[in-house]
Amino acid sequence: MPRVAAPADRRFRRPHVNPARKRKVTARQAWLTVKVLCVLGLALYGGWRGTALVLGAPALQVSRITVRGNDRLSSGEVLALVDGLKGSNILAVDLDEWQQRLLASSWVEEAHVRRVLPSRVDIQVRERRAIGIGRLAGSLYLVDSTGVVIDEYGPHYSELDLPIVDGLAARQAEGASAVDEGRARLAARVIAALESRPDLADRVSQIDVSDAHDAVVMLEGDTVMLRLGEDAFAERIQEYLDLAPALRERVADIDYVDLRFDERLYVRPVAKRQKAPASAGEKLPAQPVGHRQ
């Protein structure tokens, strides 16, 4: 068969592309990479080693703990709450964690922990102040002004001269520690008002705050209940003491004296059994006893 020469089509040209050349890693580049890796490794090791030396340095271990602000708790009892702190590295100590351990004590209301380089930790505490001996669920407990139950009252607290406080338990409460804060604050206000009158404070033996708007107190050696309301506690107790002889002349056996009203005071005698069965055991209504001067 005869061959026919076909002219080349210039529209189709083989592109002139040089194949990519593989870059060769030179010995110098390899050595440089090794040096960089070695430097990084030494830096990491040095950082780790330096941190380990700092954390393990005897000079930075907690060797002394000071305690301030404690009164009821002994320093030994406070230190027992932070058992394990001594000997720790002072830079690695989690102060919040140790502070929470201190607050776990019912006596501690506030606690502050701070580090003092190189090896001392200072602890500052503020203890709760017991305002009374609350009668709750048939037992006696020390309570503070916010209604927090501090501890069960026992012989080791016998030196505390505090009044018995009734009516603190919250309604439908479960457990002895359920205290109504409003009633606790009322009891605290009564006690605070008597701080400036120690002669009156020493005579108050019981406080009843069953009504959060009417504090009722009883005095040592006196069975009369004094209804004082929400304020002027010391003034009203003093008024009763001033009028007591005259009141007893008019009412021999008094159940309570209501001192809440500015114009008059009311006296209710102790109920006496009547001959008629229907009235047996009933209490007589309170009677107004003159105007206040």
DAURQUI-V102046 format. One record per residue. N is the residue number from 0. RES is the residue in three letters. PHI is phi in degrees with one decimal (* if undefined). Layout:
BEGIN
N;RES;PHI, N;RES;PHI
END
This chain:
BEGIN
0;MET;*, 1;PRO;-70.2, 2;ARG;-84.4, 3;VAL;-113.1, 4;ALA;-81.2, 5;ALA;-97.8, 6;PRO;-66.5, 7;ALA;-68.6, 8;ASP;-83.5, 9;ARG;-75.2, 10;ARG;-71.6, 11;PHE;-109.8, 12;ARG;-121.6, 13;ARG;-71.7, 14;PRO;-66.9, 15;HIS;-93.9, 16;VAL;-116.1, 17;ASN;-81.1, 18;PRO;-64.0, 19;ALA;-61.9, 20;ARG;-95.7, 21;LYS;-72.2, 22;ARG;-78.6, 23;LYS;-95.2, 24;VAL;-77.2, 25;THR;-80.7, 26;ALA;-62.2, 27;ARG;-67.3, 28;GLN;-65.8, 29;ALA;-61.7, 30;TRP;-63.8, 31;LEU;-64.6, 32;THR;-62.6, 33;VAL;-61.3, 34;LYS;-64.1, 35;VAL;-63.4, 36;LEU;-62.8, 37;CYS;-64.7, 38;VAL;-63.4, 39;LEU;-62.1, 40;GLY;-61.9, 41;LEU;-64.9, 42;ALA;-64.6, 43;LEU;-63.5, 44;TYR;-64.6, 45;GLY;-62.9, 46;GLY;-63.5, 47;TRP;-63.7, 48;ARG;-66.0, 49;GLY;-65.1, 50;THR;-62.8, 51;ALA;-62.4, 52;LEU;-67.6, 53;VAL;-66.9, 54;LEU;-66.4, 55;GLY;-97.8, 56;ALA;-67.9, 57;PRO;-57.4, 58;ALA;-67.5, 59;LEU;-105.6, 60;GLN;-86.9, 61;VAL;-63.9, 62;SER;-114.5, 63;ARG;-144.7, 64;ILE;-127.5, 65;THR;-103.6, 66;VAL;-124.8, 67;ARG;-135.3, 68;GLY;88.6, 69;ASN;-86.3, 70;ASP;-130.6, 71;ARG;-69.1, 72;LEU;-80.8, 73;SER;-77.8, 74;SER;-60.2, 75;GLY;-63.5, 76;GLU;-68.3, 77;VAL;-66.9, 78;LEU;-64.6, 79;ALA;-65.1, 80;LEU;-70.2, 81;VAL;-113.6, 82;ASP;-59.4, 83;GLY;107.2, 84;LEU;-70.6, 85;LYS;-66.5, 86;GLY;96.6, 87;SER;-76.0, 88;ASN;-71.9, 89;ILE;-66.5, 90;LEU;-78.8, 91;ALA;-97.1, 92;VAL;-66.7, 93;ASP;-88.1, 94;LEU;-63.9, 95;ASP;-63.8, 96;GLU;-63.1, 97;TRP;-71.7, 98;GLN;-64.7, 99;GLN;-63.9, 100;ARG;-64.8, 101;LEU;-67.1, 102;LEU;-69.7, 103;ALA;-67.8, 104;SER;-76.7, 105;SER;-65.9, 106;TRP;-80.5, 107;VAL;-91.3, 108;GLU;-89.9, 109;GLU;-137.4, 110;ALA;-147.8, 111;HIS;-132.6, 112;VAL;-121.7, 113;ARG;-139.0, 114;ARG;-92.4, 115;VAL;-125.9, 116;LEU;-65.2, 117;PRO;-93.1, 118;SER;-150.7, 119;ARG;-122.2, 120;VAL;-122.1, 121;ASP;-102.7, 122;ILE;-119.1, 123;GLN;-117.6, 124;VAL;-120.4, 125;ARG;-124.6, 126;GLU;-85.8, 127;ARG;-71.4, 128;ARG;-108.2, 129;ALA;-72.2, 130;ILE;-101.6, 131;GLY;-171.8, 132;ILE;-107.2, 133;GLY;-78.8, 134;ARG;-97.2, 135;LEU;-131.3, 136;ALA;51.0, 137;GLY;81.6, 138;SER;-123.6, 139;LEU;-108.5, 140;TYR;-137.1, 141;LEU;-76.7, 142;VAL;-128.2, 143;ASP;-102.2, 144;SER;-69.3, 145;THR;-98.7, 146;GLY;91.3, 147;VAL;-75.0, 148;VAL;-79.1, 149;ILE;-82.5, 150;ASP;-166.5, 151;GLU;-73.5, 152;TYR;-75.0, 153;GLY;-151.4, 154;PRO;-57.8, 155;HIS;-72.5, 156;TYR;-112.0, 157;SER;-64.3, 158;GLU;-76.5, 159;LEU;-77.4, 160;ASP;-96.0, 161;LEU;-126.1, 162;PRO;-75.9, 163;ILE;-75.1, 164;VAL;-117.4, 165;ASP;-104.7, 166;GLY;81.6, 167;LEU;-81.2, 168;ALA;-63.9, 169;ALA;-67.6, 170;ARG;-64.2, 171;GLN;55.4, 172;ALA;-88.2, 173;GLU;-110.6, 174;GLY;98.4, 175;ALA;-72.5, 176;SER;-91.4, 177;ALA;-83.5, 178;VAL;-114.0, 179;ASP;-77.0, 180;GLU;-65.6, 181;GLY;-62.5, 182;ARG;-70.6, 183;ALA;-63.4, 184;ARG;-66.5, 185;LEU;-63.4, 186;ALA;-60.8, 187;ALA;-65.1, 188;ARG;-67.6, 189;VAL;-61.1, 190;ILE;-66.5, 191;ALA;-64.3, 192;ALA;-66.2, 193;LEU;-89.8, 194;GLU;-63.8, 195;SER;-82.0, 196;ARG;-127.3, 197;PRO;-59.2, 198;ASP;-64.8, 199;LEU;-81.3, 200;ALA;-58.5, 201;ASP;-66.6, 202;ARG;-91.6, 203;VAL;-79.2, 204;SER;-104.4, 205;GLN;-141.4, 206;ILE;-131.5, 207;ASP;-117.6, 208;VAL;-119.6, 209;SER;-58.1, 210;ASP;-99.4, 211;ALA;-66.8, 212;HIS;-116.5, 213;ASP;-150.5, 214;ALA;-81.1, 215;VAL;-116.2, 216;VAL;-122.3, 217;MET;-126.6, 218;LEU;-98.1, 219;GLU;-59.6, 220;GLY;73.9, 221;ASP;-137.1, 222;THR;-90.8, 223;VAL;-75.1, 224;MET;-89.5, 225;LEU;-108.1, 226;ARG;-89.3, 227;LEU;-107.6, 228;GLY;75.9, 229;GLU;-115.5, 230;ASP;-155.9, 231;ALA;50.1, 232;PHE;-64.2, 233;ALA;-63.6, 234;GLU;-62.7, 235;ARG;-73.3, 236;ILE;-64.7, 237;GLN;-63.5, 238;GLU;-62.3, 239;TYR;-62.5, 240;LEU;-60.8, 241;ASP;-68.7, 242;LEU;-95.9, 243;ALA;-53.0, 244;PRO;-59.3, 245;ALA;-68.6, 246;LEU;-64.1, 247;ARG;-70.9, 248;GLU;-67.9, 249;ARG;-90.7, 250;VAL;-129.6, 251;ALA;-68.3, 252;ASP;-121.7, 253;ILE;-96.3, 254;ASP;-84.8, 255;TYR;-148.2, 256;VAL;-121.3, 257;ASP;-96.7, 258;LEU;-109.0, 259;ARG;-76.9, 260;PHE;-105.4, 261;ASP;-70.5, 262;GLU;-79.7, 263;ARG;-134.8, 264;LEU;-118.2, 265;TYR;-117.0, 266;VAL;-122.3, 267;ARG;-113.8, 268;PRO;-76.2, 269;VAL;-66.4, 270;ALA;-65.9, 271;LYS;-117.0, 272;ARG;-65.2, 273;GLN;-98.9, 274;LYS;-68.9, 275;ALA;-75.4, 276;PRO;-58.8, 277;ALA;-63.8, 278;SER;-101.7, 279;ALA;-64.6, 280;GLY;82.7, 281;GLU;-75.7, 282;LYS;-96.7, 283;LEU;-74.6, 284;PRO;-67.4, 285;ALA;-68.1, 286;GLN;-114.2, 287;PRO;-69.1, 288;VAL;-120.5, 289;GLY;66.9, 290;HIS;-88.5, 291;ARG;-76.9, 292;GLN;-80.1
END
